[in-house]
Amino acid sequence: MQILTPPGIRDLRKYRRENLAGDVIAGVLVAALAIPQALGYSVVAGVPVQVGLYTLPPALLAYALFGSSRVLFVGPVSTISVLSGSLVRQLSGGDAAKAVELTASITLVAGVVLLAAGLMRLGWVANFLSEPIVTGFVTGLVILIIVGEVPGLLGLDPPQGALITRLMKIAAEIGQAHVLTALIGLAALVVIFGGSALAPRVPWSLVALVLGVVGSHVWHLGERGVRVVGSIPSGLPVPSIPIPDPSLWSDLLTGGIAVAGVGIAEGLAAARTFSSSSKRVEDNTELVGNGLADLASALFGGIAVAGSLSKTAANSRAGAKTQLSGVVSALMVVAVLVFATGLLTALPKVILSAIVVHAVWGLLRPALFKRYAFVRRDDLVAAVVAVVAVLALGPLYGLLAAIGQSLLGLIFRTMQVDIDEMGRVRGEKAAWGAIANDPQRKVVRGVCVLRPDGPLFWANAGSVVGRIEAYVEAREDTAVLVLDLEATNQMDTTSANQLDKLIIDLRERGITVMLVRVFTSVREILERAGVMEQLAEDQIWHSISAAVKAAKPMVGDWFELDEELSDDASEVVESHPSD
């Protein structure tokens, strides 16, 4: 039995010393970005701020060992935090300890799902959701996150309920905003946004955090009505497996699957963006790496993680070459947990709200919506529907609606199989092609040559066969139907039965059906379904030209050619052997 060596161990065995400085510097710099955001995303996820810090070390170490990307940075991200938080708030009833337990349970489920998918080599599933739908889903989440942070920026209690309800409550209570908190929030936003615009490589979120802590100690902000983080336990908790109330298992399973799906889609996008030709990302290995990162996080009561595009970009820019940078970041977080938690007790919560708003703001990409409108309006509709679904139904059901929309869109597009009527060009040897692409191509009287331009399956078979019949009926002189299956590389039982029925119906009307350029896989389906029993040897051909030539005796006086037809497959444009 072969024992597979984790990618991280393989890299360590051939580690190059010249990469050490870049990895260490990158690890320190990215930790400076990740720590403030982890604190903020904890609030979004509905758990105490330290949970975000508990998440980072085990997740980073697990991914460093088992992930395929050498520069990807994993940790809490906005999309997963709000997904997890929306469910946790519903189920926890405001109990902080229960919220931590439920969050860890969701993380555990997500880890198991991703690990199982990776081991079963289901990495291709991550490509299922279309880009417009993902864009719309993320946009909806960003809007929800920003609206959710507005009360924190104003020093108000966060309202509950649907988006419209929360907006109305915020508007009604805005006169009760805590002025000092609002001023601190405004100052934090100016520092982070303004600083990032002027010096993008400086960790301005950390700068705002440090300024907030110092200012809170100097001016005793907690005693002046500004809400502060409060006591944070030092060190990491003892690892344990979360065991939630069995009555909640179905909800947690649904939430965990949703978190896993969004997490791996976001993580793979980041990993692929920063992959290289020599270090390509392997989808199934990514599933395993992300799954184990989630499982490691769950053992410490942490939030589910994913690859972060912004922090991965910072990691790469800082000179990271291997996952040693992630290990360094993990050690930095542990150092903060052991030595610096006491300093964070005075941190104003409004600073965390400002950090979260800045972190998610960059995910708003209105230019993409403009592009969708320009390239294909259906993509714009899909993106807008996804936004509305998230805003109207919430993150979890909005995601399910987006997936449903993606499924319906896939089925609809697959159903739209074009049928090309084929013709010939005078003076060219057997140059058969779609008449729609070249009006000079002419049909052969008595012979209708059609090519379905796509696979046939249960959802489109009836429609395609119906349109083929319509073509034949429109050509009153048709004695032979030549059906070119070159573009039909897939077929199922339903489509095979529909084709069988077509052959029988046309035969009863005196029309012979010939099949041309049949893929071996399609031929096997047709044989198993008994369709081939309906056809004689002279009804299956390797080229359109050969089939049309064989049709001459069946057509009689209707048969008109402007030149001799060749049955040589080498002379046929757009052809391949049928077997």
Summary of the structure (lengths in Angstrom):
residues: 579
radius of gyration: 30.9
end to end distance: 38.9
largest distance: 103.1
contacts: 2071
relative contact order: 0.13
helix: 65%
strand: 6%
